[in-house]
Every structure is written in C-alpha cells, then in structure tokens.
Amino acid sequence: MAARQRAVATLPTLMRALRKESPKPNQPLPSLRRAFSLYDQINLIDNVADDQLRFQGYTETGFTVNGTKYEGSVLCVGNLLMSWSPKIFSEVTPESLSIFKTVQPIPEILILGCGRHVKQVDPELQRFIRSTGMKLETIDSRNAASTYNILNEEGRIVAAALLPYGVTS
C-alpha cells in the first residue's frame, strides 16, 4: 500500500514535468506506467525482457536507448533500432518510411516524433501509412519515446520514427 501512496504522491510532479513547455535536454523520460499502475500488486516494470528496446533519455541531438547514446534520427520497429535519414520534419516522406512496405508483421501503430513541436502530417504521408495498415500517432519526440516504451512493454507491435528533440523546423 505504501508503494501505491508514493505513486499517487508523485503524480502531481509527473504532471508538472509533462506540462513544461521546454524541458531541459538530456533528461530522463517520465514513466507513466509507475504512476498509474497498482505497483504494490503488479510490478510491470521489472518484468520487461532484457533484450527489449527502452528509450531512457534524450538530448537536443539524439536519444539514449538501453544505455547507448544515438545521435540523429532513429527508426524503431519492434525491438530493431536503426539510424533514420530525415534531419528535419519536411524530409519525412513515404520514401523515408519505405521499410514498412516489406516489414512483417506490420506494426499496429507508427509513432512519429516530430522534434520539439507537433507538426501537421502531409496528406500523401497519411495515405501511405494507412495503405500499410498502420495507425499514425504524431507527437513531439520526447513524448513519442515514452509512448513507444509503454506500448512496447505491453508487448504490442509498435514502430517509432523519431527526429531529435532539438529539431524545430
């Protein structure tokens, strides 16, 4: 019961951290799972497989995944992590996501991290994503990394295409 009280006590701090307009770079990502789970009854965090990708932090220019720092944009499909060519949001095209024409099984959702701010997705890109059978979630890269962690920990087939948090155009 004490663990649940600690989780409830940290909820206001977590919400304030999520509302901040411009978080400091190189900060660890917030864990919504710990705040909203019945941590004293079921500990989901410790049951994550060791080989599973987990975003642990971000900087203006990259991400920390499973203790390793990666510079630039990254593309994650399930537990496969690779460098991704787009440097700015306008370079995110169907061609830059062409891997989803061949990958099996198709992820149920693609989380597109736009950098610091959420951007409007080009209709051509939306049509391409729909044609693959995926749903598209477009959010800032900080929250995209956290969302990927949660869905991946749940065992869902998920993909993430993330521009570094410092990207603003």
N, C-alpha and C positions, 0 to 999 in steps of 0.2 A: 504494500500500500504506500510505503514511503517513496518508492520509485515513481509511482503514479503522481503523487503530490509534487515531486520535483519536476516531472514533465509538465504538469499544469502550471507550476510556478515559472518555468522558462518560456511558456507560450507568449506572454507579452513581449519579452526580449526578442524572441524569434520574429514576431510580427513587426516590431520596430525595425529590425535588421532588414526584413524583406521590403519595407516601405521606403528605405533610404534611397534617394534619387541617384546618388553616385557613390557606391561603396568603394572602400579603399582597395586598390589592386592587391593581388597575392593573398587574398583572404580565403579561409576555408569555406566551403559551401555549407549552407544551413541544412540540417537534417530534419525534414518534416516528419519522417517516419518515427523518430524517437518522441516527438512531441505529441503525436496523435495515436500512437499505439498503446495498448494496455501492456506497457513494458514489464510490469511486475508479473504478468501472467504468461505472456508470449514474447520472447526476445527474438525478433526477426532479424535484427542487425547482425548478431553473431552467427546466424545460420546461412550467411551468404558464402557461396563457394569461393575458394581462394583464386581460381582462375577467372573469375568474373570481373569485367571492367568496372571500375568505380572512379568517377571524377572526384578528386579530393581538393582541388583548388583551381584558381585561375589567376592570370595576370593580364595586363593590357595586351600582351602579345602571344599568349598561349594558355595551356592547361597543364595541370598535374593529374596524371592518371596512374593509379596503382603505384604511386611513389616516384614515377618518372615524369620529368618535365618535357612537354612537347611545345615547340614554337610553331606558330601559324595555325591555319585552319585544320580541323580534323573531321574525319568521317568515321562513324562507328556503325557497324552492322552486327547486331548480336554482341558477341564478345571479340569481334575483329576491329582493330583500330588502325587507321591509315591516314597518311597525310592527304590533304584535300587542296586542290589548286586555287579556288577562289580566294582573293585577298580582300575584296570589297563585295557588298551585297549585290551590286549590279552584275557581277560575274557569276552569280548563282543562276545557272540555266539548266534546261533539260540535259544538255550535253555533259555538264559537270556532275550530274546525278545519273549518268547512263548506266552505272553499275546495277541499278535497280531493274534494268531490262533483263539481266541474266541471273541475279542472285536468287537462290532458293533456300528456304522458304521466304516468300516476300514478307517483310515486316508489316505488322498491322498499322503502325504509325511511324511517320518520319517527323522528328522534332528538328525544326530549323532554327538554329541560334543566329540571330541577325547581328550580333555585336552588342553595343551598348543600348540601342533602342530598337523597338519592334518596327519593322518595315512592311509596307504593302507588297504582297507577292504578285508578280506578273501573271496575268491570266493564262499565258502559254505554259508557264511552270505549273500552275494549279491543274491544268488539263493533263499534263504529263504525269503528275503524281497520282491523280485519280485513275489514269489509264493503267497504272501498275497495280492498282487495288489497295494502295495505302491511303491512310488519312494523313492530313498535314496539320501540324501544330507549329505556329510561328511565334516565337517569343525571344526575349533578349537572351544572350548566350549564358549568362550566369544562371538564370532560372531554367534554361534548356538543359544544362548539365545536371542540375538537381533532379529535374523531371526524368531524364534518362536513367539516372541512378535508381530512382524509385521504381519505374516500370521494369527495368532490367532485374532488379532484386525480386520483383514479383514473379519473374520467370516469363514475362511477356516477350514476344518477338518484336523488338523495337530498334529503330535506327535513329542516329543523330548526325546532323551536318552542322558543324559549329564554326562560326567565324570568331576570332579572338575578341574578347570583351572590349578592347580599345578601339575597334572599328566603329566609326560613327557615320560613314557615308554609305 
